[in-house]
Amino acid sequence: MNRATLTLLSLLLVCALSLVAAQQHARRLFVSLEQAQIEERRLNQDWLRLEYEQRNLSKSARIRDVARNQLNMVPISPDRTVYLKEAK
C-alpha cells in the first residue's frame, strides 16, 4: 500500500469514529430532552393541582367555615361592640 492510501484510510477511520461519537452525543441529548419533558409535564400537573387547591381554599365560604369552626369566631353584633373614648 502506498502512503496516500494509508493516509486516506486513517482519515476515513477518524471520520467514522467522529460520526459515531456525534451520534452517541445526539442520543444522550435526546434522552436528556425526553427526561426534561417528562419532568415538565409532572411539574405542570403539580402546578394545576396547586392552583385548584388554592382556588378552593380561598373561597369565601371556606374562609368563613374555618373562621367559625377552627378559630371560634362569630359575626359581629351591636351588643358586643365596645366603644373606646379617646383620652385627652
N, C-alpha and C positions, 0 to 999 in steps of 0.2 A: 504494500500500500504506500502510496506517496504521501507527502506531507499535507497537501491540500485536502485529501480525503480524511485524514485523521483530524485536521482542524475542523472541517465541516461536521464530522461525526461527533466531536466533543461539543461543538456549538449546538448541534441538534439535541444532544443529551442535556445540556444546560437549559435549553428552551423547554424541553419536555418536563424536566424537574421543576422549572419555574411555573409551568402551566399547572402541574399537579398541586404545587404549593398554593397557587392563586385559587384553584377550585376548592381546596380544603379551607382556605380562609373565607371564601364566599359561603361555604356550607356552615361554618361556625357563626358567621354574621347572620345567616338566615335563621339558625336555631335561636340565637340571641333575640332576634326580632320577634320570632314566634313567642318566646317566653315573655318578652315585654308586652306583647299584645294580649296575652292571657292575663298578665298582671293588671293591665289597663282595664280589661273587662271586669275583673274581680273588684278593682277599686271603684269603677263606675257603679257596679251593683251595690257596693257598700255605701257609696255616696247617696244613691237614690233611696236606700233603706233609711239612712240617717236623716235625709230631708223629710221623708214620710213621718218618721218618729218625731222630728222637730215640729212639723205642722200639727200633729196630733197633740203633742204636749203643750203647744202654745195656744190652743183653742181656749176661748174664754170660759166655756163650760168646764173644761178640765181644770183650769186655774181656780175657778170658783169651788169645785169639789175638793181640791187639795187644800184650799184655804179653810174650808169648813171642817173637813174630816181630820186632816193631819195637824193643822195649826190651831184648830178650835176657834176660828174667827167667826164672828156673827155680823150681820149687816148693822149699820149704824141706825140709831133711833134718837129722836129728840130728847127722850127722858134720860138717856145715858150720856148725853153731850155735856161736857164740862167746859165752862167758860172761864177764862183766866183774865184777870184785870191787870193792866199794866201798872207797875209801881212807879210813882212819880218822884 
